[in-house]
């Protein structure tokens, strides 16, 4: 039996025209069903699209949280590094400030001695300038550049620390105190020989004082010799850093032995009149690479005993 069919008549009242459309029951049911399903399908599509967008937003949020956490960690690391550098800079700044008398004594050292204590590295400064000029707007790049800059500062501070340590060593090795308490009776340079009266050259300072008075090391160093040395009588020779050495002659007794490490102000012996001497006094010499130096250029303050 053929399927049931329906005829739809559309009339135009103005012209009186009639239009007829014949449609089967199945087609009519399909059209009605489509009219009901279309809003449902649109709703389902919107729901799927919203779900996808929400999933994307959640993924983006997770990525931003991870990135934010990474930035916080990087910021904390940089903050710690900066605080560490500030502490090092404060420490080095304090250590680099010498006492006025020590600074004055170092100024009068020969250039060859000061050159041995010099250091530093200009390349570190150039590297830092180059890195700073390459800063960009990207947070990742900025953190990377800042980290590189701080590493460059750390590298520079290594050289600064080395310079400060060398300066401290030079200050410790510079003979800067009087080796005995007394009065100056002989200076460095030409003078008549006390025994013959002939013109001669005095190689150091003579400090007259009572026999048995303490004799002090004028800088940090190590005792090279302590024994009898002809015209010098009982003499102590101390080897300091940077090619410096000091001699203490005509001693009545020793308070150190060869190889003994001494600090500025340590008692190394006692005033006497041994060797070629006319009375109790200390003969004191300073040498740089074996060449004599006028001790008055470096002596800045009285001796202060440590023993």
Buried (B, 14 or more C-beta within 10 A) or exposed (E): EEEEEEEEEEEEEEEEEEEEEEEEEEEBEEEEEEEEEEEEEEEEEEEEEEEEEEEEEEEEEEEEEEEEEEEEEBEEEBEEBEEEBEEBEEEBEEEEEBEEBBBBBBEBBBEEBBEBBEBEBEEBBEBBEEBEEEEEEEEEEEBBBBBBBBBBBBBBBEBBBEBBBBBBBBBBBBBBBBBBBBEEBBBBEEEEEBEEEEEEEBBBBBBBBEEEBBBBBBBBBBBBBBEEBEEBBBBBBBBBBBBBBBBBBBBBEBBBEEEBEBEBBBBBBBBBBBBBBEEBBBBBBBBBEEEBBBBBBBBBBEBEEEE
